Amino acid sequence: MRFSALEILKQGLTGGKGWTPHWRDPAPKPQYDAIIIGGGGHGLSTAYYLAKNHGMTNIAVLEKGYLGGGNVGRNTTIVRANYMLDGNSQFYSHSLKLWEGLEQELNYNVMMSQRGMFNLFHSDGQRDAAARRGNMIRSQGDAAELLDREQVRKHLPYLNYDNIRFPIYGALYQPTAGTARHDAVAWGYARGADQRGVDLIQNCEVTGIDVENGKVTGVQTTRGAIKAAKVGMVVAGRSSQLAEMAGMRLPIESHVLQAFVTEGLKPCIDHVVTFGMGHMYMSQSDKGGLVFGGDLDYYASYAQRGNLPTKEHVMEAAMCLLPMIGKARVLRSWGGIMDMSPDGSFIMDKTHIDGLFVNTGWCYGGFKAVPASGWCMAHLMATGQPHEVAARHRLDRFETGRGILDEEATGSQHNLH
Ligand SMILES: Cc1cc2nc3c(=O)[nH]c(=O)nc-3n(C[C@H](O)[C@H](O)[C@H](O)COP(=O)(O)OP(=O)(O)OC[C@H]3O[C@@H](n4cnc5c(N)ncnc54)[C@H](O)[C@@H]3O)c2cc1C
């Protein structure tokens, strides 16, 4: 069924009894043309665009838990296109354009809110770096403005501007950045894929990858063997474990990333604010909670929960930047397992096994990538060729040394700056 104002009115007046489930709950078939492993944002968007853009509908998404139970439902929902380097900048620009039309595309309210994002800087050197990044962003068509301290103060009067260690000098502002409701994005893509015939199979863990004569032939799962000539590995923090089933060792480390939300407050923060030097960033959710996070817990782990020292660090940074937060109570904290590549940029490629594809390395920034990742991964799986905006994100860059060293560009140890 389609969502519309009229439908909501009709359902509201009839007790909401006419809503139908958003997707079917099919049993796995013995064979598909393609299988996507992982029912997170990237797996679901890949399935959606395989069906929509390439007419491949005999496909399944296999998810070991429930759809959206991984990082796609655990992130802090920030969407932006402020990368600097060739490869990344085109990709995230493409993604932001898809975000801007996503609600109409999916007929689903993903609560996309382009409320603007401030990346603060705290020294002359950082201002130079921000100006350079801003110029690069603008030169390839995205929005960026360099603001001085007083211009920032007009928008964000509540910040502590005179902290001795990190006084605020200004910010690189992206007016088109913002937030979107994370699990709605997963649900919207799931519903759209299901409507096009994709089987979304939950509680179905992949336990083995079948390879014969250098070609993938299918997967083993907790719900039996399933054959397919094309298999996409799209499992974020579990990428190394899954690839190992096919005898591959990926250049990926898995780390926990934590986030926090306070009790609901009246609207007080209208934008996204990032405090890179303090490893802290924040926005306010539509329910009123201040949603904030920090950096990785700096040890490799598959535990979906974080440690206390990182919590303390993030709280301290929040107090330093925004002393008023001390009056709010933290309601919840949680963690997700991040897939960090050595250069901090993602990997989307064929593997040496015919028909086996890999999509990983999103780390703390893969939510904003969900639309373009699905678009490009679908292109790769359907045509066998990388999409032009993801063409630099091949596995062989770690052999040649031609990494894409964007953002902090220090792999999993950017705490060492
Ligand atoms: C706290 C936190 C804050 C973040 N904040 C932001 C942000 O503000 N902006 C941003 O852009 N990004 C952010 N991210 C990063 C972003 O959430 C991730 O990069 C992105 O969601 C990863 O892709 P995914 O959605 O496909 O992953 P997931 O949702 O984790 O999907 C992978 C799926 O694979 C499944 N799976 C694993 N192994 C198997 C198996 N063997 N068989 C079957 N299924 C399997 C898992 O159960 C999981 O559902 C954040 C992440 C976290 C944790």
The ligand as an ORCA input file, in Angstrom:
! r2SCAN-3c Opt
* xyz 0 1
  C      27.240      4.652     17.219
  C      27.350      4.838     15.751
  C      27.216      6.105     15.200
  C      27.307      6.287     13.816
  N      27.035      7.513     13.301
  C      27.023      7.714     11.969
  C      26.623      8.968     11.436
  O      26.230      9.882     12.170
  N      26.662      9.126     10.085
  C      27.081      8.141      9.258
  O      27.139      8.362      8.046
  N      27.412      6.908      9.734
  C      27.381      6.672     11.071
  N      27.700      5.427     11.578
  C      28.153      4.378     10.660
  C      27.028      3.637      9.953
  O      25.994      3.324     10.848
  C      27.602      2.348      9.327
  O      28.746      2.654      8.551
  C      26.603      1.655      8.391
  O      25.339      1.548      8.999
  C      27.142      0.263      8.038
  O      26.445     -0.354      7.014
  P      25.105     -1.236      7.225
  O      23.984     -0.315      7.532
  O      24.904     -2.072      6.043
  O      25.530     -2.091      8.486
  P      24.662     -2.996      9.454
  O      23.361     -2.352      9.778
  O      25.542     -3.363     10.600
  O      24.337     -4.235      8.545
  C      25.115     -5.414      8.454
  C      24.191     -6.577      8.711
  O      24.861     -7.795      8.424
  C      24.339     -8.775      9.283
  N      25.249     -9.926      9.297
  C      26.496     -9.989      9.819
  N      27.016    -11.204      9.645
  C      26.069    -11.931      9.002
  C      26.009    -13.285      8.559
  N      27.043    -14.146      8.729
  N      24.874    -13.721      7.953
  C      23.817    -12.866      7.753
  N      23.830    -11.595      8.175
  C      24.946    -11.120      8.772
  C      24.238     -8.048     10.620
  O      23.361     -8.702     11.510
  C      23.762     -6.668     10.183
  O      22.359     -6.510     10.274
  C      27.598      5.191     12.965
  C      27.716      3.920     13.513
  C      27.573      3.737     14.892
  C      27.667      2.356     15.464
*
